[in-house]
């Protein structure tokens, strides 16, 4: 059995998939989540997939005493993966103080407690939002592309937290960190035991596509068809959530390794392929044989025109690569939506 890893936000979308991959790689896992944007029964789904039930503590990472209690209870924690954060771009514009309090205080608490309990490494869940709209010469985006002024308080918290980690380690804190800048995670576990569970109206494209396809939403709107892209719609780098989760296992191996790697390292986690919104919708229809009712709508404020990753550093240094096709990824999202629909019908009987 490998070391014990604390996963904050571990019942969330990316967190739950990462817990599965960590357990399948032999790690023990302790999940901390306040369940503000997820459900406790996600732990059941994780257990169904892996045969192992992770420890679960319902604690808010902003509660310093509560987190101190978690580290005191599980004294063998050696690494942290920090997912716990408020994450809706639009909401962050409406409620900036909520985002600054949740996203920054939670990280500071964990960093403060790590040396006290001899925890060696932290993987921070960051975002390609830190790059803003890269200039044409910086596409695809490498880790050396300029950090641009954030377009939302959410994006700003990612930039600030990266700086906090770097400043803290520079001050002499005895920890290492890997910062992973995700592109656009989509899909669900192939078992359909866990997946993305958005609260209310989805903010992300794929849940809106699947909910429209199954009849929960009347129509999908594609925001803008006049961008400077081949088909006029925005371009993103969509990465399968299971592939993304596997990157955390590689990063954890690296952060716990005592060799002479840099104390802070940054990796882009994407496929290296830009796909337009229209291509995703048409790809979904082709992969599932299900039609989606959609129409074009005016551009949405704050949307970036095009961004996709250069994942060469993650490929070469971490030894990680995105392997799943977009078609298979979209099928996994549909399988998950169908399962949610079946469960909802059973409950309503």
Sine and cosine of phi, psi and omega as CSV:
sin_phi,cos_phi,sin_psi,cos_psi,sin_omega,cos_omega
0.00,0.00,0.77,-0.64,0.03,-1.00
-0.98,0.21,-0.15,-0.99,-0.07,-1.00
-0.93,0.37,0.15,-0.99,0.06,-1.00
-1.00,-0.08,0.73,-0.68,-0.03,-1.00
-0.88,-0.47,0.74,-0.67,0.12,-0.99
-1.00,0.01,0.81,-0.59,0.03,-1.00
-0.89,-0.45,0.96,-0.30,0.05,-1.00
-0.99,0.14,0.61,-0.80,-0.09,-1.00
0.93,0.37,0.49,0.87,-0.14,-0.99
-0.97,0.24,-0.13,0.99,0.12,-0.99
-0.99,-0.16,0.06,1.00,0.06,-1.00
-0.98,0.20,-0.05,-1.00,-0.10,-1.00
-0.86,0.50,-0.88,0.47,-0.03,-1.00
-0.96,0.27,-0.61,0.79,-0.03,-1.00
-0.85,0.52,-0.71,0.70,-0.05,-1.00
-0.91,0.41,-0.64,0.77,0.03,-1.00
-0.92,0.40,-0.56,0.83,0.02,-1.00
-0.95,0.33,-0.62,0.78,0.07,-1.00
-0.85,0.53,-0.68,0.73,0.02,-1.00
-0.85,0.53,-0.75,0.66,-0.05,-1.00
-0.92,0.40,-0.61,0.79,0.04,-1.00
-0.89,0.46,-0.72,0.70,-0.01,-1.00
-0.90,0.43,-0.64,0.77,0.00,-1.00
-0.94,0.35,-0.34,0.94,0.08,-1.00
-1.00,0.01,0.02,1.00,0.10,-1.00
0.99,-0.17,0.04,1.00,0.02,-1.00
-0.99,0.15,0.50,-0.87,0.24,-0.97
-1.00,0.06,0.59,-0.81,-0.08,-1.00
-0.78,-0.62,0.69,-0.72,0.19,-0.98
-0.91,-0.41,0.85,-0.53,0.03,-1.00
-0.99,-0.12,0.72,-0.69,0.21,-0.98
-0.88,-0.48,0.79,-0.62,0.03,-1.00
-0.41,-0.91,0.64,-0.77,0.04,-1.00
-1.00,-0.02,0.02,1.00,0.05,-1.00
0.88,0.48,0.43,0.91,0.02,-1.00
-0.95,0.31,-0.40,0.92,-0.03,-1.00
-0.64,-0.77,0.47,0.88,0.00,-1.00
-0.37,-0.93,0.02,-1.00,-0.05,-1.00
-0.82,-0.57,0.53,-0.85,-0.04,-1.00
-0.91,0.42,-0.45,0.89,-0.05,-1.00
-0.95,0.30,-0.08,1.00,0.15,-0.99
-0.86,0.51,-0.54,0.84,0.03,-1.00
-0.87,0.49,-0.57,0.82,0.06,-1.00
-0.90,0.44,-0.67,0.74,0.03,-1.00
-0.88,0.47,-0.67,0.75,0.04,-1.00
-0.87,0.49,-0.70,0.72,-0.01,-1.00
-0.90,0.43,-0.62,0.79,0.02,-1.00
-0.88,0.48,-0.63,0.78,-0.04,-1.00
-0.96,0.28,-0.71,0.71,-0.19,-0.98
-0.98,-0.18,-0.31,0.95,-0.09,-1.00
0.98,0.20,0.05,1.00,-0.01,-1.00
-0.81,-0.59,0.75,-0.66,0.03,-1.00
-1.00,-0.05,0.89,-0.46,0.03,-1.00
-0.94,0.35,0.47,-0.88,0.14,-0.99
-0.90,0.43,0.60,-0.80,-0.02,-1.00
-0.72,-0.69,0.77,-0.64,0.05,-1.00
-0.81,-0.58,0.85,-0.52,0.05,-1.00
-1.00,0.08,1.00,-0.05,-0.04,-1.00
-0.68,-0.73,0.57,-0.82,0.10,-1.00
-1.00,0.01,0.79,-0.61,-0.03,-1.00
-0.90,0.44,-0.29,0.96,0.06,-1.00
-0.98,0.22,-0.18,0.98,0.01,-1.00
-1.00,-0.02,0.99,-0.15,-0.09,-1.00
-0.87,0.49,-0.69,0.72,0.00,-1.00
-0.91,0.42,-0.65,0.76,0.03,-1.00
-0.88,0.47,-0.69,0.73,0.02,-1.00
-0.93,0.36,-0.61,0.79,0.08,-1.00
-0.85,0.53,-0.65,0.76,0.02,-1.00
-0.90,0.44,-0.60,0.80,0.03,-1.00
-0.91,0.42,-0.75,0.66,0.00,-1.00
-0.89,0.45,-0.59,0.81,0.01,-1.00
-0.93,0.38,-0.57,0.82,-0.03,-1.00
-0.96,0.28,-0.65,0.76,-0.03,-1.00
-0.94,-0.35,0.99,0.17,-0.16,-0.99
-0.95,0.31,-0.18,0.98,-0.05,-1.00
-1.00,-0.10,0.19,0.98,0.05,-1.00
-0.90,0.44,0.80,-0.60,-0.02,-1.00
-0.91,-0.41,-0.34,0.94,0.00,-1.00
-0.56,-0.83,0.40,-0.92,0.01,-1.00
-0.81,-0.59,0.68,-0.73,0.23,-0.97
-0.91,-0.42,0.88,-0.47,-0.16,-0.99
-0.97,-0.25,0.99,-0.16,0.07,-1.00
-0.99,-0.16,-0.49,0.87,-0.20,-0.98
-0.82,0.57,0.89,-0.46,0.00,-1.00
-0.14,-0.99,0.47,-0.88,0.21,-0.98
-0.98,0.22,0.63,-0.78,-0.25,-0.97
-0.67,-0.74,0.18,0.98,0.00,-1.00
-1.00,-0.04,0.88,-0.48,-0.07,-1.00
-0.84,0.54,-0.77,0.64,-0.05,-1.00
-0.88,0.48,-0.69,0.72,0.00,-1.00
-0.89,0.45,-0.58,0.81,-0.03,-1.00
-0.90,0.44,-0.51,0.86,0.05,-1.00
-0.94,0.35,-0.59,0.81,-0.01,-1.00
-0.98,0.20,-0.54,0.84,-0.10,-1.00
-0.77,-0.64,0.90,0.44,-0.11,-0.99
-0.87,0.49,-0.63,0.78,-0.06,-1.00
-0.91,0.41,-0.59,0.80,0.08,-1.00
-0.84,0.54,-0.70,0.71,-0.04,-1.00
-0.94,0.35,-0.69,0.73,0.01,-1.00
-0.91,0.42,-0.65,0.76,0.00,-1.00
-0.92,0.40,-0.79,0.61,-0.07,-1.00
-0.89,0.45,-0.78,0.63,-0.21,-0.98
-0.98,0.21,-0.50,0.87,-0.05,-1.00
-1.00,-0.05,-0.70,0.71,-0.01,-1.00
-0.87,0.50,-0.65,0.76,-0.03,-1.00
-0.87,0.50,-0.69,0.73,0.00,-1.00
-0.92,0.39,-0.70,0.71,-0.01,-1.00
-0.85,0.52,-0.68,0.73,0.02,-1.00
-0.85,0.52,-0.71,0.70,-0.04,-1.00
-0.92,0.40,-0.71,0.70,0.00,-1.00
-0.87,0.49,-0.63,0.78,-0.02,-1.00
-0.91,0.42,-0.59,0.81,-0.07,-1.00
-0.99,0.12,-0.38,0.93,-0.10,-1.00
-0.85,0.53,-0.78,0.62,0.00,-1.00
-0.89,0.45,-0.57,0.82,0.00,-1.00
-0.85,0.53,-0.59,0.81,-0.05,-1.00
-0.95,-0.32,0.29,0.96,0.08,-1.00
0.84,0.54,0.66,0.75,0.07,-1.00
-1.00,-0.01,0.81,-0.58,-0.25,-0.97
-1.00,0.07,-0.52,0.85,-0.16,-0.99
-0.55,-0.83,0.46,-0.89,0.04,-1.00
-0.72,-0.70,0.72,-0.69,0.15,-0.99
-0.98,-0.22,0.82,-0.57,-0.03,-1.00
-0.97,-0.26,0.74,-0.67,-0.01,-1.00
-0.99,0.11,0.99,-0.14,0.00,-1.00
-0.95,-0.31,-0.27,-0.96,-0.21,-0.98
-0.48,-0.88,0.48,-0.88,0.09,-1.00
-0.93,0.36,-0.12,0.99,0.06,-1.00
-0.87,0.50,-0.37,0.93,-0.02,-1.00
-0.90,0.43,-0.34,0.94,-0.01,-1.00
-1.00,0.05,-0.18,0.98,-0.07,-1.00
0.84,0.54,-0.59,-0.81,0.12,-0.99
-1.00,-0.03,0.98,-0.21,-0.03,-1.00
-0.90,0.44,0.55,-0.84,0.09,-1.00
-0.93,0.36,0.38,-0.93,-0.09,-1.00
-0.80,0.60,-0.57,0.82,-0.02,-1.00
-0.95,0.30,-0.23,0.97,0.03,-1.00
-0.98,-0.22,0.30,0.95,0.10,-0.99
-0.94,-0.35,0.71,-0.70,-0.14,0.99
-0.90,0.43,0.35,-0.94,-0.17,-0.99
-0.99,0.10,0.82,-0.57,0.16,-0.99
-0.99,-0.12,0.15,-0.99,0.01,-1.00
-0.91,0.41,-0.26,0.96,-0.01,-1.00
-1.00,-0.03,0.00,1.00,0.02,-1.00
-0.90,0.44,0.52,-0.86,-0.04,-1.00
-0.88,0.47,0.63,-0.78,0.16,-0.99
-0.98,0.20,0.78,-0.63,-0.06,-1.00
-0.95,-0.31,0.35,-0.94,0.03,-1.00
-0.82,0.57,0.77,-0.63,-0.05,-1.00
-0.91,0.42,0.57,-0.82,0.01,-1.00
-1.00,0.00,-0.07,1.00,-0.01,-1.00
-0.46,-0.89,0.38,-0.93,0.12,-0.99
-0.84,0.55,-0.60,0.80,0.06,-1.00
-0.83,0.55,-0.80,0.60,0.00,-1.00
-0.87,0.49,-0.61,0.80,0.00,-1.00
-0.90,0.43,-0.59,0.80,0.02,-1.00
-0.90,0.44,-0.55,0.84,0.05,-1.00
-0.91,0.42,-0.70,0.72,0.02,-1.00
-0.89,0.45,-0.73,0.68,-0.03,-1.00
-0.88,0.48,-0.69,0.73,-0.03,-1.00
-0.91,0.41,-0.60,0.80,0.10,-1.00
-0.86,0.50,-0.68,0.73,-0.01,-1.00
-0.92,0.39,-0.63,0.78,0.02,-1.00
-0.87,0.50,-0.72,0.69,0.01,-1.00
-0.87,0.50,-0.73,0.68,-0.04,-1.00
-0.91,0.42,-0.67,0.75,0.01,-1.00
-0.91,0.41,-0.64,0.77,-0.04,-1.00
-0.92,0.40,-0.70,0.71,0.01,-1.00
-0.94,0.35,-0.59,0.80,0.05,-1.00
-0.88,0.47,-0.51,0.86,-0.02,-1.00
-0.96,0.30,-0.14,0.99,0.03,-1.00
0.94,-0.35,0.09,1.00,0.04,-1.00
-0.86,0.52,0.70,-0.71,-0.14,-0.99
-0.99,0.10,0.79,0.61,0.00,-1.00
-0.72,-0.70,0.27,-0.96,0.11,-0.99
-0.88,-0.48,0.41,-0.91,0.01,-1.00
-0.63,-0.77,0.64,-0.77,0.22,-0.97
-0.91,-0.42,0.83,-0.56,0.04,-1.00
-0.98,-0.19,0.86,-0.51,0.00,-1.00
-0.96,-0.28,0.87,-0.50,0.04,-1.00
-0.99,-0.12,0.97,-0.25,-0.06,-1.00
-0.98,0.18,0.49,-0.87,0.20,-0.98
-1.00,-0.06,-0.88,-0.48,-0.14,-0.99
-0.91,-0.42,0.99,-0.11,-0.04,-1.00
-0.95,0.30,0.72,-0.69,0.01,-1.00
-0.60,-0.80,0.15,-0.99,0.08,-1.00
1.00,-0.07,-0.16,-0.99,-0.02,-1.00
-0.47,-0.88,0.25,-0.97,0.02,-1.00
-0.87,0.49,0.62,-0.79,-0.07,-1.00
-0.86,0.51,-0.39,0.92,0.05,-1.00
-0.97,0.26,-0.31,0.95,-0.13,-0.99
0.89,0.45,0.39,0.92,0.11,-0.99
-0.99,0.12,-0.42,0.91,0.09,-1.00
-0.66,-0.75,0.43,-0.90,0.01,-1.00
-0.12,-0.99,-0.30,-0.95,-0.03,-1.00
-1.00,0.06,0.78,-0.63,-0.03,-1.00
-0.85,-0.53,0.97,0.22,-0.03,-1.00
-0.94,0.34,0.61,-0.79,0.09,-1.00
-0.99,0.14,0.80,-0.61,0.06,-1.00
0.93,0.37,-0.58,-0.81,-0.02,-1.00
-0.96,0.29,0.81,-0.58,-0.05,-1.00
-0.89,0.45,0.61,-0.80,0.08,-1.00
-1.00,-0.07,-0.32,0.95,-0.07,-1.00
-0.99,-0.17,0.42,-0.91,-0.12,-0.99
-0.89,0.45,-0.78,0.63,-0.18,-0.98
-0.90,0.43,-0.74,0.68,0.07,-1.00
-0.85,0.52,-0.56,0.83,0.03,-1.00
-0.93,0.36,-0.63,0.78,0.05,-1.00
-0.88,0.48,-0.76,0.65,-0.08,-1.00
-0.93,0.36,-0.59,0.81,0.02,-1.00
-0.94,0.35,-0.53,0.85,0.09,-1.00
-0.94,0.33,-0.68,0.73,-0.02,-1.00
-0.88,0.48,-0.54,0.84,-0.06,-1.00
-1.00,-0.07,-0.11,0.99,0.11,-0.99
0.98,-0.19,0.08,1.00,0.04,-1.00
-0.96,0.28,-0.65,0.76,0.06,-1.00
-0.96,-0.29,0.59,-0.81,-0.05,-1.00
-0.96,0.29,-0.64,0.77,-0.12,-0.99
-0.41,-0.91,0.63,-0.77,0.10,-0.99
-1.00,-0.01,0.71,-0.71,0.09,-1.00
-0.96,-0.27,0.79,-0.62,0.13,-0.99
-0.99,-0.10,0.92,-0.40,-0.14,-0.99
-0.99,0.15,0.97,-0.26,0.09,-1.00
1.00,-0.01,0.80,-0.60,0.12,-0.99
-0.76,-0.65,0.41,0.91,-0.03,-1.00
-0.82,-0.57,0.40,0.92,0.06,-1.00
-0.97,0.23,0.32,-0.95,0.02,-1.00
-0.99,0.15,0.92,0.39,0.02,-1.00
-0.69,-0.72,0.26,-0.97,-0.08,-1.00
-0.81,0.58,-0.62,0.78,0.00,-1.00
-0.92,-0.38,0.14,0.99,0.07,-1.00
1.00,0.07,-0.10,1.00,0.01,-1.00
-0.97,-0.25,0.34,-0.94,-0.07,-1.00
-0.87,0.49,0.48,-0.88,0.01,-1.00
-0.90,-0.44,0.72,-0.69,0.02,-1.00
-0.71,-0.70,0.19,-0.98,0.07,-1.00
-0.95,-0.32,0.98,-0.20,-0.06,-1.00
-1.00,-0.04,0.86,-0.51,-0.06,-1.00
-0.90,-0.44,0.69,-0.73,0.02,-1.00
-0.91,0.42,0.76,-0.65,-0.11,-0.99
-0.87,0.50,-0.52,0.85,0.02,-1.00
-0.94,0.34,-0.64,0.77,0.09,-1.00
-0.88,0.48,-0.69,0.73,0.03,-1.00
-0.87,0.49,-0.69,0.73,0.01,-1.00
-0.86,0.50,-0.64,0.77,-0.01,-1.00
-0.90,0.43,-0.48,0.87,0.05,-1.00
-0.89,0.46,-0.53,0.85,0.01,-1.00
-0.94,0.35,-0.55,0.84,0.04,-1.00
-0.91,0.41,-0.70,0.71,0.05,-1.00
-0.88,0.47,-0.67,0.74,-0.02,-1.00
-0.92,0.40,-0.59,0.80,0.01,-1.00
-0.92,0.39,-0.66,0.76,0.08,-1.00
-0.83,0.56,-0.67,0.74,-0.07,-1.00
-0.94,0.35,-0.65,0.76,-0.08,-1.00
-0.96,0.29,-0.46,0.89,0.01,-1.00
-1.00,0.02,-0.18,0.98,0.00,-1.00
-0.95,0.30,0.67,-0.75,-0.05,-1.00
-1.00,0.00,0.19,0.98,-0.03,-1.00
-0.97,0.25,-0.02,-1.00,-0.19,-0.98
-0.99,0.10,0.62,0.78,0.07,-1.00
-0.95,0.31,0.35,-0.94,0.00,-1.00
-0.87,0.49,0.50,-0.87,-0.03,-1.00
-0.92,0.38,-0.49,0.87,0.09,-1.00
-0.77,-0.63,0.80,-0.60,0.06,-1.00
-0.77,-0.64,0.54,-0.84,-0.02,-1.00
-0.85,-0.53,0.71,-0.70,0.04,-1.00
-0.71,-0.70,0.69,-0.72,0.19,-0.98
-0.99,0.16,0.74,-0.68,0.02,-1.00
-0.89,-0.46,0.99,-0.14,0.01,-1.00
-0.44,-0.90,-0.04,-1.00,-0.04,-1.00
-1.00,-0.01,-0.38,0.93,-0.11,-0.99
1.00,0.03,0.08,1.00,-0.04,-1.00
-0.84,-0.54,0.80,-0.60,0.06,-1.00
-1.00,0.04,0.75,-0.67,-0.02,-1.00
-0.79,-0.62,0.72,-0.70,-0.04,-1.00
-0.99,0.16,0.34,-0.94,0.04,-1.00
-0.84,0.54,-0.69,0.73,0.01,-1.00
-0.89,0.45,-0.66,0.75,0.03,-1.00
-0.88,0.47,-0.60,0.80,0.02,-1.00
-0.91,0.42,-0.73,0.68,-0.03,-1.00
-0.90,0.44,-0.72,0.70,0.02,-1.00
-0.92,0.40,-0.59,0.81,0.04,-1.00
-0.91,0.42,-0.62,0.79,0.05,-1.00
-0.89,0.46,-0.73,0.68,0.00,-1.00
-0.87,0.50,-0.65,0.76,0.00,-1.00
-0.94,0.35,-0.66,0.75,-0.07,-1.00
-0.94,0.33,-0.49,0.87,-0.14,-0.99
-0.91,-0.40,-0.18,0.98,-0.12,-0.99
0.86,0.51,0.50,0.86,0.03,-1.00
-0.87,-0.50,0.77,-0.64,0.00,-1.00
-0.99,0.14,0.56,-0.83,0.04,-1.00
-0.90,-0.44,0.78,-0.62,0.07,-1.00
-0.98,0.17,0.93,-0.36,-0.05,-1.00
-0.63,-0.77,0.31,-0.95,0.11,-0.99
-0.50,-0.87,0.33,-0.94,0.10,-1.00
-0.97,0.23,0.54,-0.84,0.07,-1.00
-0.72,-0.70,0.25,-0.97,0.03,-1.00
-0.85,0.52,0.36,-0.93,0.06,-1.00
-0.80,0.59,0.50,-0.87,0.02,-1.00
-0.97,-0.24,0.72,-0.70,-0.03,-1.00
-0.86,0.51,0.70,-0.72,0.08,-1.00
1.00,-0.03,-0.18,0.98,-0.01,-1.00
-0.95,0.30,0.71,-0.71,0.07,-1.00
-0.99,0.11,0.61,-0.79,-0.07,-1.00
-0.93,0.37,-0.79,0.62,-0.03,-1.00
-0.41,-0.91,0.69,-0.72,0.07,-1.00
-0.38,-0.92,0.72,-0.69,0.15,-0.99
-0.49,-0.87,0.32,-0.95,-0.21,-0.98
-1.00,0.02,0.46,-0.89,0.39,-0.92
-0.97,-0.22,0.98,-0.22,-0.10,-1.00
-1.00,0.00,0.30,0.95,-0.11,-0.99
-0.85,0.53,-0.63,0.77,-0.03,-1.00
-0.90,0.44,-0.71,0.71,0.03,-1.00
-0.90,0.43,-0.63,0.77,0.02,-1.00
-0.88,0.47,-0.73,0.68,-0.15,-0.99
-1.00,0.08,-0.62,0.78,-0.10,-0.99
-1.00,-0.01,-0.72,0.69,0.01,-1.00
-0.99,0.17,-0.36,0.93,-0.10,-0.99
0.95,0.31,0.55,0.83,-0.02,-1.00
-0.86,-0.51,0.55,-0.83,0.06,-1.00
-0.52,-0.85,0.63,-0.78,0.13,-0.99
-0.95,0.32,0.79,-0.61,-0.14,-0.99
-0.88,-0.48,-0.31,0.95,-0.16,-0.99
-1.00,0.02,0.69,-0.73,-0.01,-1.00
-0.94,0.34,0.40,-0.92,0.05,-1.00
-0.88,0.48,-0.62,0.78,-0.01,-1.00
-0.87,0.50,-0.75,0.66,0.01,-1.00
-0.90,0.43,-0.60,0.80,0.01,-1.00
-0.90,0.45,-0.70,0.72,0.00,-1.00
-0.92,0.39,-0.58,0.81,0.07,-1.00
-0.89,0.45,-0.63,0.78,-0.01,-1.00
-0.91,0.42,-0.60,0.80,0.02,-1.00
-0.91,0.41,-0.63,0.77,0.01,-1.00
-0.93,0.36,-0.67,0.74,0.04,-1.00
-0.85,0.53,-0.67,0.75,0.02,-1.00
-0.91,0.42,-0.69,0.72,0.00,-1.00
-0.89,0.45,-0.66,0.75,0.03,-1.00
-0.88,0.48,-0.67,0.74,0.01,-1.00
-0.90,0.44,-0.70,0.72,0.04,-1.00
-0.86,0.52,-0.64,0.76,-0.01,-1.00
-0.91,0.42,-0.67,0.74,0.02,-1.00
-0.89,0.45,-0.66,0.75,0.00,-1.00
-0.92,0.40,-0.64,0.77,0.00,-1.00
-0.90,0.43,-0.63,0.78,0.01,-1.00
-0.92,0.39,-0.62,0.78,0.03,-1.00
-0.89,0.46,-0.68,0.73,-0.02,-1.00
-0.91,0.41,-0.52,0.85,-0.06,-1.00
-1.00,0.07,-0.07,1.00,-0.02,-1.00
-0.95,0.32,0.00,0.00,0.00,0.00
